[in-house]
Amino acid sequence: MLSSAGLLALLHLGAPQVGATLEPNRSFEVLPANASHREALYRAGILLGPWSIDLAGTVVNGARLTELASASPNEPIARLVTETFERPVDLEDLLYFLDDLLHHEARLRALKRPLMLTPFRARSAGVFVHPSDVFEDEPRRYGEHGVIELDVIPPAKTRTPAADGSPLGPDWSARFEQPETEEARMAALAKSNPDFARRASLLVEQLRRAGATVEVESTVRSAERGLLIYGAFRLSKASGARDLERTIRHLERDAARWGLSVPIRWRHPKGTAATLREAKRMAEAFNVVFASRRGARRSKHYEGRAIDISAFNLPRSLTLVAPGGPRQSFDLSDPKESRDLSLTPALVEWIEAHFGFEKLRSDYPHWNDAADETVVSSTED
């Protein structure tokens, strides 16, 4: 990997260079197809050697993989992988990804720049467990969801807000901004909906005390930002030029009908391919897993009745105490457990019932305030 100084220099070069992509598939060209998961991980480590990739903030290289594959032989390897990477890893699809990485190693190494598989990319590709794996009868299968981008994504705070009239792209995530820090986001929520903020804070604090990694990604946001998030998501899923044009017309019409002044050019001047590419980069900058037109129009984020929380690396055993005192312990030690709040049905259902929340299951981090006024007032003591 590059040094910190080298990485920062790269980030300030502007748009990423072309080439750091993978065309994924569900076949093994490099790793042994009939090997156990542990054996395949070890082989991937040997072949990867000192070359590395950033997997959602964790450096993955040969030494890391061989050490993992050799560790605790009596432990299920799926659980070791989840605990080592501290993310909801789909082990089989991780191996397909590593195989593709090794298959294209010469081309990717020739780029001489760091590679990154962000949580957004990992979920989209199926390397991480996706909400559809858990809550829908549509498992997210690696190799079936298009090209995987691997270029480093500049941190949000380094982006220059897009100017009026600029075409779509990541810099639009720096317009109509939400509060930058978690403290400021929770303060905005407390100002708008103090009881919901109190219940959300109680949950976050308990998860952190248990050792989980928790990120409060969003609380109160503007309708303009909501439109940008929805537009980026919808355009990133466009099936072709005709669908793209139809979607853009709908976005422009909706903005006018809803009285929103969002001075974005949804059509990229370089054409359809560039529009699709920048829509995907913009969706990733917003870290959006799912968005709907209805949500863009009337999101509970606008009124302080929604929060986006990512909580992963949950412990093997977790105990939660709800407002008013109900307590529940959860056994998350099964190797198949994702150890991720938004992907654990038993946790989701108990929190909904005892915290007055509603989980939007298709939208990975999103929770609504579902407590009515009588429930809220009864939990004040």
Protein Blocks (a to p, Z undefined) as FASTA:
>chain_A
ZZfklmmmmmmnopadehiacdddfddfkbcfkbcfklmmmmmmmmnmmadcdeehiacd
fklmmmmmmgoklbcfklmmmmmnopacdfklmmmmmmmmmmmmmmmmmnopacdddfkl
mmmnomaccfklmmpccdcdehilopadfbdcddfklpccddehiacdfklmmgoiacfb
fklmmmmmmmmmmmlmmmmmmmmmmmmmnopacddfbfcdcfklmmmmmmmmmmmmpgbj
klmmmmmmmmmmmmmmnopacdbdfbafkbjklmmmmmmmmmmmnopabdcfklmmmgck
lnopaccdddehiafbdcdddehhiacdddfkbfklgoiaklmmklmmmmmmmnopacdf
klmklccdfbdfklmmmmmZZ
